[in-house]
Amino acid sequence: MRFKPALKYQIYEAKKQIIIFYIAAILFYTLMAISMGGLINSGARVTISGLEAASIIFLFVFGLNSHKSAFHMMMANGVSRKTFFRSFLASAAAVSIGMAVINSLIGVILKQFIDYRTIFEQLRHGYTAYGAAFFGMELLWQFYCYISAVIVGHFITTLFYRMNKTVKLLVSIGAPVFFLIVLPIIDSNLFDGAVYNAIGRFFSYISGLHSQNAPISICLKSASLALWTGLSYITLRRAPVKA
Amino acid sequence: MSVIEVKNITKNYGGVTALNNVSVTFEENKICGLLGRNGAGKTTLLNLITGRIFADGGEILIDNERAAENDIAMSKVYCFGEQTLYPESMSVKKALEWTREFYPDTDFSYAEELADKFSLSVKKKIKSLSTGYNSIFKIIVALSCNAPVLLLDEPVLGLDANFRDLFYRELIACYSRRPKTIVISTHLIEEAADVIENVVIIKNGEIIISDMTQNILTKGYTVTGAAAAVDDFTKGQKLLGADTLGGIKSAYVLESGRPADVPEGIEVSRMKLQSLFIHLTNNGGIKK
């Protein structure tokens, strides 16, 4: 009974940010198309990509901003955490499907003017020809990338929300110091970079980027998504309202 | 039916016990005053009822249904908390529109009428509101949402005397139109005394009194007279405290009924709710 207004609110919150993102993206690609026009006319081969990567970054940041305000609003209006989470997942899915479709359409339009390549095209994932299967798998692949970005962002922000000030401070300072200074020094001096290579391979594998086979990539993404969703809910289910 | 039953609730913050095995019932369609000193556990209790925080033990029922993480139970409750939980960048009007989404019985025209009476522009953003107007915003949402249960935590915080008076009048009008279970947590006891039918007094995380206001007021009385005569008269009675000025002593007594035979030189008068509260919640407590 409270799911519908909760979902409506989450979509309302997302709408403004998505509109701003696409205005910026369309402006950027229009400017790129105009500025590349001269180069292309002179015979140079120019390839443009990055809309999906920008979308993933945007949706990760969107996920990072998705907790406090919406959670407080739900708590003010007597919505349970379970319903809040369900509405969040539904809105994340709707946003991800919507952006996957919009990005594909933008891709089709951009291809008319410039040499535009999507990430999926660059990875190919075993596809040698364009067709319905390729575009269908690309849409699904984009959807999984986008929803994963939102949920990982949500998990991180919920985890941060639940930490007390001391732990927040320790993590805010400790994590960058460890991962950007301490670990690289240890890794390069003692392991010849093997630790960072392994971390990179692990994330590439669980994010489905590693596999050259699209269905396997989707399966890996599904498993990874289920894991992040579970972690996110576990973090949220006993979260108290904080100032 | 809108009854809130709090059963054996315990809440600890680190090593501090905010509520210790608290059991209390907020009766249907009654206005109840939740009174207690700073840090007594009033806000904690209200936050537990609305599921904003979790108890370490016990349970809370709303109309016989567990309140925790229950959308049906929670849809019957609107809590005016200390914290403004609406997004700060939202306008008052938008906040009211969203409240109507979650509480479909929200009377939008009444909300606009209240905004007009309290001189609050609904176009204003929540972040631009002063403490007083923030309270007014929350009052408007609470009174217009028509939830069967209203929990009001310090509703008159930052309001001037005129707006406080207007709030109490509107609360009564709102309650008369559509009776509901209302719990008011406040420090301004004398002002709220005329409105509240039941009183729950909480002290150091424990309920020390839960009764009808009228019953409580008939139990408490002040005995004034010469110190020796007052001591003699109040011997064996439950004393809440005493003040002595010169040779004149005032003793505050809590008994089941006022004494019938009052000796000459002794005056027995009714205690006001605030006075009773002060003496009940002073560190000394009841002495015999």
Interface residues (C-beta under 8 A of the other chain):
Chain A: M1 R2 P5 K8 Y9 S69 H72 M73 M75 A76 N77 G78 V79 S80 R81 K82 T83 R238 P240 V241 A243
Chain B: N47 T50 G51 R52 I53 F54 E69 N70 D71 I72 M74 S75 K76 V77 Y78 C79 G81 Q83 L85 Y86 P87 W98 T99 E101 F102 Y103 A147
